[in-house]
């Protein structure tokens, strides 16, 4: 979110331009400004209600980092110089950065890339000098470029955010090159002999650096396109395309994917495959601890690189060991449900979202309780379909001794006839298994408000649809 909030720094050059042209502004401009404000209101009200602005001010947007003391820091200007130079590109090779640099025939030339940053700084100094000493019709243009160039580094020079990210500097990125062009334009009008010499030297240096940058980028793309780069450049999209073509060639009605999770927009591979398989009627994603046995023919995709059945598409390989960093495995043969060890649940009760418990398997030695479910249709809770499972373990006296609450399968994925098996495990359950006599099962969704967290329980209904509570009870001994 902060990457987008940082665009507010562009108000500085924008307000300067409005001031310069204030006498030419008509009522149509003010009508447009009013309309722009109305359009912006949802983007201002939303963060206010979601406490995002408070989080920004208090430095709480980074989950694993504490807020920094507000101070003035030069890190934004240093990072801007590195960003303009492109000399930090090798860091995207991740843990193999040094190996990538070793393979570059002229790796010692990387410091020369800072010549672009130096040219941008010298050009900015020239534009500032020209604007102060010799004002003319182009002075507003020069001042605008300077404000544009400096707005992002200045806006991030104060440490009001938890962690600095060079993405915050992107609003000013293009201004650096425009400043170089504006400076060159000034010098080309009536160049002196000294200026001609400087233009020739600077132009030759710039061309050489840009050529080196282009060469470095080609070398880098060749490296990350072939070798795995953990903690760096992620798996290229081309690695997905062969698997995508194989899936589409099957013309499946349903795809069930066990990749990195079920949450689209949060889990990276689930989000990518949700996009790549947009033309498949039904695409669903699994989370660890959830098994689904579809009632209709389904194509399965997973990371099971050791499977002999189906098709396997490998990703990039480690440059040292040669081992693949992963794979996509495609098969029609999904897991088969094994009912052994499961106890049927005969109670004719179901949850209001159509989820119905059909069987359970209690494994006290591992502290795990597997619950087999069926549902009639996709479901949605009060605020989302991110259902959570409430699993509370009690002793014979009715005292709570352990719990194993956890995520459930998202309601959007439910289909009639499918069997859903969710296994809940906890160390506290295993350690106190001898005390456990029964367990209560519930489903709920979570709503986070400004100052509180609400839990919305799903009602339990009897056979005729009458609410009878919020939990199902299973006797375990």
C-alpha positions in Angstrom: 0.0 0.0 0.0 2.8 2.5 0.8 4.1 2.3 -2.8 0.8 3.9 -3.9 0.5 6.3 -1.0 3.9 7.7 -2.0 2.4 9.1 -5.2 1.2 12.0 -3.1 4.7 13.5 -3.4 3.7 14.4 -7.0 1.5 17.1 -5.5 4.6 19.3 -5.1 5.3 19.8 -8.8 1.5 19.8 -9.6 0.8 22.6 -7.1 3.7 24.6 -8.5 2.3 24.3 -12.1 -1.2 25.3 -10.8 0.4 28.4 -9.2 2.2 29.3 -12.3 -1.0 29.1 -14.4 -3.4 30.4 -11.7 -4.5 33.4 -13.8 -5.5 31.2 -16.7 -7.7 28.9 -14.5 -11.4 29.0 -15.4 -14.5 27.9 -13.6 -14.3 24.7 -15.6 -11.0 23.8 -13.9 -12.6 24.3 -10.5 -15.6 22.2 -11.5 -13.1 19.5 -12.6 -11.2 19.9 -9.3 -14.5 19.4 -7.4 -15.3 16.2 -9.4 -11.8 14.9 -8.8 -12.3 15.5 -5.0 -15.6 13.6 -5.1 -13.9 10.7 -7.0 -11.1 10.7 -4.4 -13.4 10.6 -1.4 -13.8 6.8 -1.3 -10.0 6.4 -1.4 -9.7 8.8 1.6 -12.7 7.4 3.6 -11.7 3.8 3.1 -8.2 4.0 4.6 -9.6 6.2 7.4 -12.1 3.5 8.4 -9.6 0.7 8.0 -7.1 2.5 10.3 -4.5 2.5 7.5 -3.6 6.1 8.1 -3.1 5.4 11.8 -1.0 2.4 10.9 1.2 4.5 8.6 1.7 7.2 11.3 2.5 4.6 13.9 4.6 2.4 11.7 2.5 -0.7 12.1 2.2 -1.7 8.5 5.1 -4.1 8.6 4.0 -7.2 10.6 7.4 -8.3 11.6 9.1 -5.0 12.1 8.7 -2.4 14.8 8.2 1.3 14.0 11.3 3.4 13.5 11.8 6.7 15.3 10.9 9.6 13.0 14.2 11.2 11.9 15.9 12.6 8.8 17.9 10.0 6.8 20.0 10.1 3.7 19.1 6.5 2.7 16.5 7.7 0.2 19.0 9.8 -1.8 21.6 7.0 -1.7 19.0 4.5 -2.9 17.9 6.9 -5.6 21.4 7.1 -6.9 21.6 3.3 -7.0 18.2 3.0 -8.6 19.1 5.3 -11.4 22.4 3.6 -12.0 21.0 0.1 -12.3 24.1 -1.2 -10.5 21.9 -3.1 -8.0 20.5 -5.5 -10.7 22.6 -8.5 -9.6 20.9 -8.6 -6.2 17.9 -10.0 -7.9 19.9 -13.2 -8.5 19.3 -13.9 -4.8 21.6 -16.3 -3.1 23.5 -16.8 -6.4 24.4 -13.1 -6.7 28.1 -13.8 -6.4 27.9 -16.6 -8.8 26.2 -14.4 -11.4 28.9 -11.7 -10.9 31.7 -14.3 -11.3 30.3 -15.1 -14.8 30.4 -11.5 -16.0 33.5 -10.9 -18.1 33.6 -7.2 -17.1 32.0 -7.2 -13.7 34.5 -4.5 -12.6 32.5 -2.0 -14.8 29.5 -1.9 -12.5 30.7 1.2 -10.6 30.7 3.1 -13.9 26.9 2.8 -13.9 26.8 5.5 -11.3 27.8 7.8 -14.1 24.0 8.1 -14.9 23.3 9.2 -11.3 26.2 11.7 -11.5 24.9 13.2 -14.8 21.4 13.5 -13.3 22.8 15.3 -10.2 25.0 17.7 -12.4 22.0 18.4 -14.6 19.8 19.2 -11.6 22.5 21.6 -10.3 22.6 23.3 -13.7 18.8 23.7 -13.9 18.8 25.1 -10.4 21.6 27.6 -11.3 19.9 28.6 -14.5 16.5 29.1 -12.8 18.1 31.4 -10.1 20.5 33.4 -12.3 18.9 33.7 -15.7 15.1 33.5 -15.7 13.3 33.1 -19.0 10.2 31.5 -20.5 11.5 28.0 -19.7 12.2 28.7 -16.0 8.8 27.1 -14.9 9.7 24.0 -16.9 13.1 23.7 -15.2 11.6 24.3 -11.7 8.9 21.7 -12.3 11.5 19.1 -13.4 13.6 19.9 -10.2 10.5 19.6 -7.9 9.6 16.3 -9.7 13.1 15.0 -9.3 13.4 15.8 -5.6 9.8 15.2 -4.4 10.2 11.4 -3.8 13.7 11.4 -2.2 12.6 14.3 0.0 9.3 12.7 0.9 11.1 9.5 2.0 14.0 11.3 3.7 11.9 11.4 6.8 11.5 7.9 8.3 7.7 7.9 8.8 7.5 4.3 7.4 8.6 1.1 9.1 10.9 -0.2 6.3 12.5 1.8 3.4 11.7 0.4 -0.1 13.3 1.8 -3.2 9.9 1.4 -4.9 8.9 4.6 -3.1 11.3 6.5 -5.4 9.6 5.5 -8.6 7.4 8.7 -8.9 10.7 10.6 -9.5 12.5 8.0 -11.6 11.6 9.5 -15.0 12.4 13.1 -13.9 16.1 12.3 -13.7 16.4 11.5 -17.4 14.2 14.5 -18.3 16.6 16.7 -16.3 19.5 15.4 -18.3 17.6 16.1 -21.5 16.7 19.6 -20.4 20.3 20.4 -19.5 21.5 19.1 -22.8 18.8 21.2 -24.5 20.1 24.4 -22.8 23.7 23.7 -23.8 22.8 22.9 -27.4 21.2 26.3 -28.1 24.4 28.3 -28.2 27.2 26.0 -27.1 30.7 27.4 -26.4 33.8 25.4 -27.2 34.0 24.2 -23.6 30.4 23.2 -23.6 30.8 21.3 -26.9 33.7 19.3 -25.3 31.6 18.5 -22.2 28.6 17.5 -24.4 30.8 15.2 -26.4 32.4 13.6 -23.3 29.1 13.3 -21.4 27.3 12.0 -24.5 30.0 9.3 -25.1 30.0 8.3 -21.4 26.2 8.1 -21.4 26.1 6.0 -24.5 28.7 3.7 -23.2 26.9 3.3 -19.8 23.5 2.6 -21.5 25.1 0.0 -23.7 26.7 -1.7 -20.6 23.3 -1.5 -18.8 21.6 -3.2 -21.8 24.3 -5.9 -21.9 24.0 -6.5 -18.1 20.2 -6.8 -18.4 20.5 -9.4 -21.2 23.1 -11.4 -19.2 20.9 -11.2 -16.1 17.7 -12.4 -18.0 19.7 -15.3 -19.5 20.9 -16.3 -16.0 17.5 -16.1 -14.2 15.8 -17.7 -17.2 18.0 -20.8 -16.8 19.0 -21.0 -13.1 17.0 -21.0 -9.9 17.5 -17.8 -7.8 16.0 -18.2 -4.3 15.3 -15.0 -2.5 15.7 -13.2 -5.8 14.0 -13.3 -9.2 11.0 -15.6 -8.9 10.0 -18.3 -11.4 9.6 -16.8 -14.9 6.1 -16.9 -16.3 7.4 -18.9 -19.2 7.9 -21.8 -16.8 4.1 -21.8 -16.3 3.1 -21.7 -19.9 4.0 -25.3 -20.9 1.9 -26.6 -18.0 -0.9 -24.2 -18.9 -1.0 -25.5 -22.5 -1.0 -29.1 -21.3 -4.0 -28.3 -19.0 -6.0 -26.5 -21.7 -5.3 -29.3 -24.2 -7.3 -31.5 -21.8 -10.3 -29.1 -22.0 -11.2 -29.7 -18.3 -14.4 -28.5 -16.7 -12.7 -28.5 -13.3 -9.1 -28.0 -12.0 -8.1 -28.6 -8.4 -4.7 -27.2 -7.5 -2.5 -28.0 -4.5 0.2 -25.3 -4.7 1.1 -22.7 -2.1 -2.4 -22.1 -0.6 -6.0 -21.3 -1.3 -6.1 -17.5 -0.9 -6.1 -15.7 -4.3 -4.4 -12.4 -4.0 -2.2 -13.6 -1.1 -0.7 -16.9 -2.1 1.5 -16.2 -5.2 1.0 -19.3 -7.2 -2.7 -19.6 -6.5 -3.0 -16.0 -7.8 -1.0 -16.7 -10.9 -2.9 -19.9 -11.8 -6.2 -18.3 -11.1 -5.3 -15.8 -13.8 -3.7 -18.3 -16.3 -6.7 -20.6 -16.1 -9.3 -17.9 -16.5 -10.9 -19.9 -19.4 -11.4 -23.0 -17.3 -15.0 -23.0 -15.8 -14.0 -24.1 -12.3 -10.6 -23.6 -10.7 -10.1 -24.3 -7.0 -7.1 -24.3 -4.7 -6.3 -26.3 -1.6 -4.5 -25.5 1.6 -2.3 -27.8 3.7 -4.4 -30.0 5.9 -7.3 -30.1 3.4 -8.1 -33.0 1.0 -10.9 -32.8 -1.4 -12.4 -35.8 -3.3 -14.5 -34.3 -6.2 -17.7 -36.0 -7.4 -17.1 -34.8 -11.0 -14.1 -35.5 -13.4 -11.3 -33.1 -12.3 -7.8 -32.3 -13.5 -5.3 -32.1 -10.6 -2.2 -29.8 -10.5 0.4 -30.0 -7.8 4.1 -29.9 -6.9 4.5 -33.7 -6.8 7.8 -33.9 -8.8 8.3 -37.6 -7.8 5.1 -38.9 -9.3 5.4 -41.3 -12.2 1.8 -40.7 -13.4 0.6 -37.8 -15.5 2.9 -35.0 -16.9 5.6 -33.2 -15.0 7.0 -29.8 -16.0 10.2 -28.8 -14.2 11.2 -25.2 -13.4 14.7 -23.8 -13.4 17.6 -25.7 -11.9 20.1 -24.8 -9.3 23.4 -23.7 -11.0 25.5 -25.7 -8.5 23.5 -28.9 -7.7 21.5 -29.1 -10.9 18.4 -29.9 -8.9 15.1 -28.4 -10.1 13.6 -25.7 -7.8 10.2 -27.2 -8.3 7.7 -28.5 -10.8 4.1 -28.6 -11.9 2.6 -32.0 -12.0 -0.7 -32.6 -13.9 -2.8 -35.7 -13.6 -6.4 -37.0 -13.8 -5.8 -39.4 -11.0 -6.5 -37.6 -7.7 -6.3 -39.0 -4.2 -8.8 -41.8 -3.3 -10.7 -41.5 0.0 -9.9 -44.2 2.5 -12.7 -44.6 4.9 -10.8 -46.9 7.3 -10.5 -45.4 10.7 -13.4 -42.9 10.2 -16.5 -43.1 12.4 -19.8 -42.1 10.7 -21.5 -39.1 12.2 -25.2 -40.0 12.2 -26.7 -36.8 13.6 -29.0 -35.1 11.0 -27.7 -31.6 11.8 -25.9 -29.3 9.4 -24.5 -25.8 9.5 -26.5 -22.9 8.0 -24.0 -22.5 5.2 -24.9 -26.1 4.0 -21.7 -27.7 5.4 -22.6 -31.1 6.9 -20.2 -33.3 9.0 -20.4 -37.0 7.8 -17.5 -38.7 9.6 -14.5 -38.2 11.8 -11.2 -39.9 12.7 -9.6 -39.3 16.1 -5.9 -39.9 16.4 -4.9 -39.0 20.0 -1.3 -40.2 19.5 -0.7 -37.4 17.0 -3.2 -34.9 18.4 -5.1 -34.8 15.1 -8.8 -34.9 14.4 -9.9 -35.4 10.7 -13.4 -34.3 9.8 -15.1 -35.4 6.6 -17.7 -32.9 5.3 -20.1 -32.4 2.4 -21.8 -29.2 1.3 -24.7 -28.4 -1.0 -23.4 -25.3 -2.7 -20.8 -22.5 -2.5 -21.2 -20.4 0.7 -20.4 -17.0 2.0 -20.3 -15.7 5.6 -21.2 -12.3 7.1 -18.1 -10.6 5.6 -16.3 -13.2 3.5 -16.1 -16.9 2.6 -12.9 -17.4 4.6 -14.5 -19.9 7.1 -12.5 -20.9 10.1 -13.0 -24.1 12.1 -13.6 -24.0 15.8 -12.3 -27.2 17.4 -12.6 -27.2 21.2 -11.6 -30.3 23.3 -13.1 -30.9 26.7 -12.6 -33.4 29.5 -15.4 -35.5 31.1 -16.2 -32.6 33.5 -16.9 -30.3 30.6 -13.7 -28.2 31.1 -11.9 -26.9 28.1 -8.4 -28.6 28.0 -7.2 -27.8 24.4 -8.2 -26.3 21.1 -7.1 -26.7 17.5 -8.9 -23.9 15.6 -7.7 -23.3 12.1 -8.7 -22.3 8.6 -11.4 -24.2 6.7 -11.8 -24.5 2.9 -13.0 -21.2 1.4 -16.8 -21.3 0.8 -16.5 -20.2 -2.9 -14.9 -23.6 -3.6 -17.7 -25.8 -2.2 -19.6 -28.0 -4.7 -22.4 -30.5 -4.2 -21.2 -34.1 -3.9 -17.6 -33.3 -3.1 -16.1 -34.8 0.0 -14.0 -32.4 2.0 -11.6 -33.7 4.7 -10.0 -31.2 7.0 -7.5 -32.4 9.5 -6.9 -30.3 12.7 -3.8 -30.9 14.7 -2.2 -29.3 17.7 0.6 -30.2 20.1 -1.6 -29.3 23.1 -4.2 -31.8 21.9 -1.5 -34.5 21.7 -0.1 -33.7 25.1 -3.5 -33.8 26.8 -5.1 -36.5 24.8 -5.7 -38.7 27.8 -7.9 -36.0 29.4 -10.1 -35.4 26.3 -13.6 -36.9 26.4 -15.4 -35.0 23.7 -14.9 -32.2 21.1 -17.2 -29.4 19.9 -17.0 -28.3 16.3 -18.1 -25.0 14.9 -17.6 -22.7 11.9 -17.1 -19.0 11.9 -15.8 -16.0 10.0 -13.7 -13.1 11.3 -14.5 -9.4 10.8 -11.7 -6.9 11.6 -13.0 -3.5 12.5 -11.2 -0.3 13.5 -10.8 -1.1 17.2 -12.1 -4.7 17.5 -12.3 -8.1 16.0 -15.7 -9.8 15.6 -16.3 -13.5 15.3 -19.5 -14.5 13.4 -20.5 -18.1 14.2 -22.4 -20.1 11.7 -25.6 -21.6 13.2 -26.3 -25.3 13.4 -29.7 -26.4 12.1 -31.6 -29.6 12.7 -33.3 -31.7 10.0 -36.2 -29.3 9.6 -33.9 -26.2 9.4 -34.5 -24.9 13.0 -31.4 -23.4 14.7 -30.2 -25.6 17.6 -26.9 -23.9 18.5 -23.5 -23.1 17.1 -21.5 -26.3 17.7 -21.7 -30.0 16.9 -20.5 -32.4 19.7 -18.5 -35.6 19.1 -17.9 -38.2 21.8 -14.3 -39.3 21.6 -14.3 -41.8 24.4 
